[in-house]
Amino acid sequence: ETYDDLMYTFFSPEREGWLLKQGGSWKTWKRRWFVLNDRCLYYFQHTAENVPKGIIPLENVRVRAVEDVHGKEWAFEIYSERNEIIKGCKTDSSGTVVQGNHKYYRMCAANEEDRDEWIEAIQDSIRDNPFHKIIAEKKANIRRRSGGSSSATAAANRNNNPAAKLLNTSLEKSRNFDSSDE
């Protein structure tokens, strides 16, 4: 990314503002400046920083309000529906970028309206990665050795998604190759 790309990302956000963020290892709450843009949630220690302290990609995640978390009334969380680790990253105290190890990220807004606006903005940015679903369905189909086409294949063909079609073709060839060995 160039400097101009970073400036566009951080200075033309879909939403920005102060939230409290719950720590991963130590469940303490710290005030962070959040910037939502390009299907990512960036957080900073201060508004003047141009390098984020952490990044939460909004792929294959969901967001929901959570009831009173450790005395925080207007909390919400970004979580994996499959209870998987979310592909976030952060900078440690030495400035090294490290991969996060979170199954959820919890934040807290100042009031109900602010929380609900953050949830809506994040939901608008969330995108499921169709390849994970396609691969999971294709693996299940290969295991079952069914001859019918999967809903993922039909959906990919309906949407004229060339990458998904290529993946489906490769997996179908793999299935046919595997079954010829039996």
Beta strands, then each sheet from edge to edge (+ up, - down):
strand 1: 15-22
strand 2: 29-37
strand 3: 40-44
strand 4: 54-57
strand 5: 62-66
strand 6: 75-79
strand 7: 89-91
strand 8: 97-99
strand 9: 104-108
sheet 1: 5+ 6- 9+ 1- 2+ 3- 4+ 7- 8+
end
